[in-house]
Amino acid sequence: MTDPAHPLNPSAPASPQVPPPWWRHALSGRPHPVDRALVVRGGAGILVPLAVGQATGHPVAGAAAALGAYGAALDDVGSGSYRVRALSLFLPQLGGAAGLALGRLTGGQAWAAIVLMAVVAVVSGLISTLGRVSSMAGLVLLLASIMGLGMPPTGPWWQQPLLFLAGGLPLMLLSLAPWPLRRHRAERTAVAEAYRAVAGLLEAGRERAAGGTSSAPAPTPWPQARRAVTGAMNHAYDLLVVRRLRPPRDRSVPAVLTARLDALVEVIAAAPAVRHAASPPPPEYVQALRSLADAIEQGAPEAEFGRLPAPRTPEDRALRAALEHTVLDEAVPDEAAPDEGALDEGVRSTGPAPVVHRRLGPHTPVRTRLRTALGRTLRDPESWQYALRLTACVTAAQTVASLTSLPRAPWLVLTVALIVRPDLGTVTGRTLLRCLGTVGGLLIGYAALTVLPGAWPRIAAVVVLTATLQAVGRRNYALQTICLTPIMILLADQMGHQGTTLLGARLADTLVGCAIALVVGYLLWPEHRAPHVPDRLAALHHDLAAYAEHTRTPAPDPLDQHLLRRRIHRQLAALQEEFLRARTDPRLRATLDRYEPLLTEAAEKAERIAATAARHPGRGTASHTTSDTTPRTTPRTTPHP
């Protein structure tokens, strides 16, 4: 007789997993390469104000300025164009200075502090939905307002904001100093990385077509390689088109790079056919893309690669035709015939292009984009829901901080503000990471306060911790908190000389703040009790149906196909990111398990439609009819318990 509790008995109840799955997802870090320049800038940027303050006999002013350097270090993206980097540094610094000034306006009145934080939280929440730079500016505005409430009211009201701005200047200068000497380096690198990502996608397709029998190291799996292509293309288009203040001039480097990126779209469209082919394409096709990527990144006038063999299969012909626009001269006018000899000779010029084929429509002025984004935000119920939810949590925290005798109470409000923001993760996941990181950071802070005897060794500790934060902080919020906590402890000690008494205050404020965030921001006002995943999946399947229908037309418009395909893969990437983020919420496990098969099915349909369109351009795709891509919000499979 079978034991009902035996693990092989299918009717046996599943034993609880220890730790729970959402713990494992929250604790797992994301791979993030160490940017050595970012590490050096972070350490040097915070060293300057601390060293100047200590050397001139004004350590308190130096610590206040170091807060600006610390904020600039968190805002330093380390990548992207220098224009984007300047905005990412400048706007949050202005928001921080404004927040510190607002914090001084309350005059220490509890009711004024509560009202101020409610207003600032609404503004910060709405601003944060506009984009990445505005999100950072809104976050710094909120955090600086909280810090301004906790600053001692010494000196004129403008002193702290001015020190904050001055403290961030050294890091900003270090970050922007190479601009005149390295113009367009970020754009070249982004386009080159897009080419390498597509080469990796073709390699993943070659391995599948070959049946996985190659003795070479296993390439990246196809789904992961496809997500890498989407991310690389989005990043490159953002730098070259979306985030530009004005359109590039003809024959300029951004215009040429945009043409290179546009031409790569044809290779991406042909890649699914390679994946489903009976035999892999020649490896020289992949090497040609990598050679061109190296030439683009280095700014070389030509890219050299081996002779490209003739195509053997319909899939090879589709890929070869796409390479004619990429490896040959993707910027020639449409009516000009490609020079087949250049492909055979293996030489490709990367010089200025006579024509730029724009695939994203005409350039929209910045003022129009800002007005459109702001109007969309003010009309969006989800933006208001997030802003009001953030306001409720921050107001509750500020009320507790103002009406109780908790020491260093602003840390309590800071904890709530950092946990509740949805663009940083779920409340449950960040609460767990915040608690673990705070405990680890307090141990480091205790060691620094008790072992390091004087000011200069502690300044060195702050420099090392800031550099470490820049190296590993973006991988996991717990690692960020482990570095952040001792930095704040050491800076607060330099401003108030409270020693190890700060440790107990930090722990108490963190625990109370986490409790408020869990109760108000999760139990009473859940972020996503019923996620919008079904609606987004339905929109994705509608676009798949339109894509399939478009490929069945006798002469489909390549631009329309590209826009549909790009929108579909953006939706796939956004949904995959949302699924990954929601895995840290235990209440969403059943919902995610129910709808994840539909997300996988949508990704497979997109690849099959693209493969058929690449093999048979202009012919019907009978296997992908509208009925096959009809959106469903009810899964085929039985939901997991």
Buried (B, 14 or more C-beta within 10 A) or exposed (E): EEEEEEEEEEEEEEEEEEEEEBBEBBBEEEEEEEBEBBBEBBBBBBBBBBBBBBEEEBBBBBBBBBBBBBBBBBBBBBBBBBBBBBBBBBBBBBBBBBBBBBBBBBEEEEEBBBBBBBBBBBBBBBBBBBBBBBBBBBBBBBBBBBBBBBBEEEBEBEBBBBBBBBBBBBBBEBBBEEBEEEBBBBBBBBBBBBBBBBBBBBBBBBBBBEEEEEEEEEBBEBBEBBBBBBBBBBBBBBBBBEBBEEBBEEBBBBBBBBBBBBBBBBBBBBBBBBBBBEEBBBBBBBBBBBBBBBBBBEEBEEBBBEEBBEBEBEBBBBBBBBBBBBBBBBBBEEEEEBEEEBBEEBBBBBEEBEBBBBBBEEBEEEEEBEEEBBEEBEEEEEBBBBBBBBBBBBBBBBBBBBEEEBBBBBBBBBBBBBBBBBEBBBBBBBBBBBBBBBBBBBBBBBEBBEEBEEBEEBBBBBBBBBBBBBBBBBBBBBBBBBBBBBBBBBBBBBBBEBEEEBBEBBBBBBBBBBBBBBEBBBEEBBBBEEBEBBEBBBBBBBBBBBBBBBBBEEEBEEBEBBBBBBBBBBBBBEBBEBBEBBBBBBBBBEBBBBBBEBBEBBBEBBBBBBBBBBBBBEBBBEEBBEEBBEBBEEBEEEEEE
